[in-house]
């Protein structure tokens, strides 16, 4: 079993042994699921990654610094 610490901002590092075991590389998409008190993290399938990229591309109209400032306090 591997361990990693969660930062105050909710970030963590996936241990190298885990990344190597599933062939996970930087930039790949992960999926998360909750089952009781467990979080299941897995590498997204190629079709899931393509869907995420397609949806993300449609949201680029809201990606300016001005938009970020306008929505920050909501």
Buried (B, 14 or more C-beta within 10 A) or exposed (E): EEEEEEEEEEEEEEEEEBBEEEEBEEEEBEEEEEEEEEEEEEBBEEEBBEEEEEEEEEEEEEEEEEEEEEEEEE
